Amino acid sequence: MSKTLSPIQLDEDISYSLGLLYGKGFIEEKEDKCRFRFEIRFKLPRVEQKDVAYAIVKDFLKLQKTIETELSVRTQIGDLPEPGIKFRRPITMTTDWLSSRTLLLRRLFDVDVLTNNALNKIPNYIFRHPTNIIKAFLQGIADSTSLPPSPKISKGTAAFTEAGAGRVQLELEFARWDVAVQVCRMFQEKMKAKVFMINWGHPNIRGADTWKGQNHQLRLYFNEFAKVGFRMEFKRVFFEEMMEKIKPDDLSRQRDYCPRKCEPAKKPYKCNKHNEDDESIPSRIRGWHFNAFWQICEALGCRCRKTCRDSMSLESF
């Protein structure tokens, strides 16, 4: 926290709203003003179904009231689905313009002047809050970045692993490398939820020609994600229906949680043959070739990797 700003105590609603922003939200800038744009992703269930469409409208009207109350600002909701009409784009909510130097906003994001770059790293003060506040923040992350699993999914489909149990995938913005590590830390340290992996949007992980702009995919098994879950009803209900399909035998076969045991992997090395030196990669890991996702986690400061071995700087690999 900045020395000039006093700490702020979050409640569950404002923490949830912040999670939505750090997940798929944006801060639009104009001169000395800014406004928030929230986006909620979905694909399944089919939202033209009557009950689902009504649940979404109900969720968004509730969210609108929360944001307007907490931030003292008016909001506008984008198009909402109607029963029987195909609807597949993200739902958006945008606030009115605010001063970028508003004291509340500066304290919330721990900055002197609010810009979209503030969403590239979660302020440290949030980690000092109790579990219920952290959980609300992660629910905001989940509601904005994850697609609810379909209750029709069965073994053998993409939503199930070879180990037998399904996973939830959080699609974190490409520019927010630090946020991916920080959210992973919240799940593991604060919620005691085991994380499967982060599928980084990096050329060594997603392919030299297809990596750029790809979301960082944080993956958890269903039963671990259930320690946080969704807040929005239409996602929560479908997730709970999916959980009912998971049998004890499925859970017993889950394996390979992060942090990994130190499996054999070639150490990172200096390289620029596969776009490792691209300017969109953080300077801390730019110009290095990685052979496993967890090496990127470690290089970006993952604290949980220390349970495997003391974290090292790249130069010491």
C-alpha positions, 0 to 999 in steps of 0.5 A: 500500500502506498505510504500516502494512502490508508488501507481499505477494508473490503466487504464481500461485494466490493471484493467480488466486483474487484475480482470481476475486473481483474478477471475480464474487466477493463479500465477505459481512459479519457484524459483525467477520467476513467470508467470500468467495463465488466465482461462475463463469459459463457458458452454453456448452458445454452442461454436461450433456454427460458430458465437460464435467460431469466437467471442471467437477467436476475444475476446482472440486475443484482450485480448492477445494484451492487456496483452502483452502491459500492462505487457510487456510480451509474452503470449501463448493461449491454444486451441480455439474452432473451428466451429462444434467441441464440446469444453467444457474446459476452455480457458487458456492464459499463460505468459512467466516467469517474475521476482517475484520482478519486480517493476511493479508486486510488485506495482500492487499486493502490495507485496514485492515478488509475489506468488499465495497467492497474489490472496487471497486478493485484494489490498486496493488501487484498491478500491480508483479508480474511478467507470470506473476502478472498473467496468473494474475490475469486468468485468474481474471477471465476464468474468473469473468466470461466465457462460453466460446465455442461451437465451433459458432459460425460467421461471421454469428453474434453471436460474430463481428464484422463484421470477421470475427473473434470476440470474448471478452466479460468481464462485470464487475460494475456497481459496479466501474467502476475495476476495468474500467479497471484490468483493461483496463490490465492487458491492454494494458500488462502482457500487450500484448493489444489491447482492442476496447472497454468497453461501459459500464453507463452510460445514455449507452452502454446506454440511459437506461431499461436501463442500471442494474445492467448489467455493464461488458463488456470485449471483446477479439478471440480472438487478443488474449485468447489471450495470457491465455486461460482456466485452467479446462479446460472453458472453455480447451478450447472456446476453443482449439477456437474459435481453430482456426476463426480463419483468418489472413484473419479476423485481418487484418481486425480494426480499431479497437482501443482506444485509438481515434484521436480520432474526431469526437465531441461533447465531454462536457457537464453533463446530468441528462436521461438519468439521468446524475446517478444516485447509482450512477454514480461521483461523478467522472463523475456529471452528465456526458453522454458520446457515446463509450465511450472518453470514460468511460474517459478520465474514469475515468483510463485511462492508455492514452488518453494514446497518443492525446492527453494525458488531460484532466479533464472540466472541460477538455473 
